[in-house]
Amino acid sequence: MNIQSLIVDNFFELPMSVREKIVALPFCDVKNPFDGVTYPNISAELPSDLQTEIVKKLARIAGVKIMPKAIFARLSLLGQEAPHQAHTDTVMAQYTALIYMTLPEECQGGTSIVEHVTGMRVTPRTPEESEIWRSDTNLPDKWRIVGGAEMRFNRLFLVNSDLYHRAEPIGGFGKTVHDGRLVIGCFFNLED
């Protein structure tokens, strides 16, 4: 599999059942062991049967076995600042899978693939590129949208983790788990 991004609708066969499991989970700030950054409103306690279902479906889409590095739910409420708006997930794995679990009537935004005004589209390759990213990650006017996925309930957006991307709308939406931006994330590598 060598894709840059892919959208698959109707990911779960019983999406409302999955959503009910997710909204019942505890969400808290979690320090990521891969990058040392604390991310707000994360639930890493997804039921094992749900994790198994996600891995099997992603493997079917990829056409090969996958090795999940992390599977979690993330809630982004109105006014919640992301540590890094424009970012890559290369430190986590080869691919980032996002499954939107926000109810249809609450959906807004999605995920944008972005490019820096200098033309930088992937994980920094030089110290100069790293400095550009550090200084501009949270400055929306320094990034152009070049692709992405509109949020739809039960939609998978699969993106190469090397590409810069950002959650939309910036600053989240909603006030609770019932009307906020709710996403299941899975970082994974392809098995050799």
N, C-alpha and C positions, 0 to 999 in steps of 0.2 A: 504494500500500500504506500503510495507516494502522493498523497493529496494535500492541498493547502487548506481547503475548508470544504465542508459538506453539511447540508441540511437534510434531516430526515424527520418527517412529521409522523405523528401517532406512534411514538417510540414504545410506550407501555401499552399493553392490551387492556389493563384496568387502571387508567391513570388516576381516577378519583380515589381508588383504594390506596394507591401509592401516596397521593397527596395527604390523605388522612393520616398515614403513618408518619409522614414528614412533619406536619404541623403539630403533632403530639410530642415531638422530640424536644429536648432542652437545647437552647442555643446560648453560646457564651463566647467570650474572646479566647482565641487559641493562638499560641505561639507556634509558628511553622518551624519544624526542626531543620528543614532544608535551607531556608533563607534567614531564619532568626527574626522574622517580622511577625508582629501580633495582628491577627485579622479578627475583626468584630463579627459577632453573630454567626458562628460556625457550629454545626452539629456533626461530629464525627462518629455518632452512635447509630448509623443506619443499620437496620436489621440485616442479619447475614443473608437471609433469603432474598432480600432486595438487592444486596450487593452482588450476589450470584447471578441474579437475573440481568443486572446491568452489564456485568462482565460477559455473559453469554451473548447478549444482543450486540455489544460492541465488537466482539470477536466475529460474529456473523457478518457484520457490516464491513469490518476490516479484511475479512477473508483469511485471517490467520489467528492463532492464539495470541492473546494479549497478556501483559503482565501489569496489573494495576498497581500504582504507587500510592494512591490515596483516593478514597471515595468519601464524599461528605455532602452536607446540605449547607447552603449559605443564604442568609436573609439580609437584604440591603434595604433599610428603611429610609424614609425621607430625611435628608440632612446628614446621613451617615457618610463620613469621608472615607474613601478607600485609601489605603497606604500609598498605592501607586495606581493612578488612573490608567495611563498608557503603559503597558507592560508586556513582557513575554513570560512564558511559563517553562522555559528551557531547563531551569534548575530543578523542576519537578519531574518532567518526563518528555517523551517525544510528542505526545498528543494531549490536547485538552478537550474533554467532552463536557458540554453543558446541556442539561435537560431542564427546560423551563417548566416550573410547576405552579406558577401564578395562575389563578383562575382567569378564564377568557375575558371576563368583563373588567378585570383589573390590569390586564397586560398593557405595557407601554415600553417603548425603547427596545432593547435587545442587547446585542453585542456587536460592536463595530471593530473591524480590522482597520488599523490606522497606520499612517505613514508620517514620519516627522517631516517638517518643511524642508529639511536638508535632503530628503529622499530616503532616509534610513527606514527600512521596513522590518528588519530582523534583529535578533539579539546582538548587542554591540560586539564588534570584532576587534576593536582597538580601544586603548585608554581614552582617546578623544571621544569616540562614540559613547563610551560609558559615561563620561562627564556630561555630554549633551543629554543623555537620557535622565541622569540624576537631576539635572537642573530643570528639565522641561516636562517630566512625567506628569505633573499635575497642572500643566498650563494648556488648556484645551485649544487655544489659538495657535499652538505650535504643532498641532497634529491635524492631518487631513484624513477624512474617512474614505477608504478605498474598497470597502467590502463589508461583509458581515451578515447578520441574521436578525430579522425582526422577531421580537418575542411573541411566541404563540404557545398556549398551553400544550404540554406533552410533545414539544418539538425538541429534537436534538440538534445542537450546533457543534460540529466537530471541527477543530482547527489545529493546524500544525503549531505546536507550542513555541516555535521559533519566531512566529509572526507577532508583531505588536497588535494588541487588541485592548478594548476597554468596555466596561459595563455601561450600558445606557438605560435610562438617563443618568448622567453624572449626578451623584448625590442620592441615588435610590428613589424610592417612592413608597407610599403607604405608611401606616402607623403601627401595624401589628403583623404577625405571621399570616393573618387571614387576608390582608390586602397589600402586603409588601412584595418586593421583588424576591421571589423564592426560586432558587436554582439548585439542582443536584449537580455537583462537579465530580469528574473522574479524570485523574491524570494517569496516563498509561503509556507503556512502551510496547512495541511489537516484539513477539518472540522470534528469535533467529531461526 
